[in-house]
Amino acid sequence: MRLQIKESLFLVSFFVSLTFIFLTGGATMNHQHCYEKIIIDLSEEGRIFMGIGTTAETSIRLLMDYPKEILQQILRIMFEPNFGASLQHLKLEIGSDANSSSGTIPSHMRSKDDYNISRIFLLKFAKMAKGVNPDLTLSTLRWGTSSWIRSYEDKYFFYKKLSLIR
């Protein structure tokens, strides 16, 4: 059991590290200068900090195979406010049956007549994460388009079906 917890903590730290590298563009810290003075000027508009988050793609499928109690610990470490990583944003990849950043995520629609929401394992993960942190911000991104989509009307229909998920 302890080995599984260590593996789980490794996975969480791996995901958080990847997210940090992504957000910073691969920057490394100089430990001699760990603190930087940040000046907030409210008279100027600029970028708004909206929190720290992570993306969910095919590697999340591996987390879903963990025993329920271990998975719950991982979710707490990742998303519980004021605990662990305390991530505030989860971005889900929209599956399209096409190879993307780290594998293939199944589409919820493989044709205009095929609608099977149970293929999207990321939704189950997002629901569990929202159970840990109800204020978690969810967003989506797509890497590919399902092969049956040939027009803007098809694309609208595809996303409209996806937006019906609650």
Secondary structure, 3 states (H helix, E strand, C coil): CHHHHHHHHHHHHHHHHHHHHHHHCCCCCCHHHCCCCCCCCCCCCCCCCCCCEEEECCCHHHHCCCCHHHHHHHHHHHHCCCCCCCCCEEEEEECCCCECCCCECCCCCCECCECCHHHCHHHHHHHHHHHHCCCCEEEEEECCCCCCCCCHHHHHHHHHHHHCCC
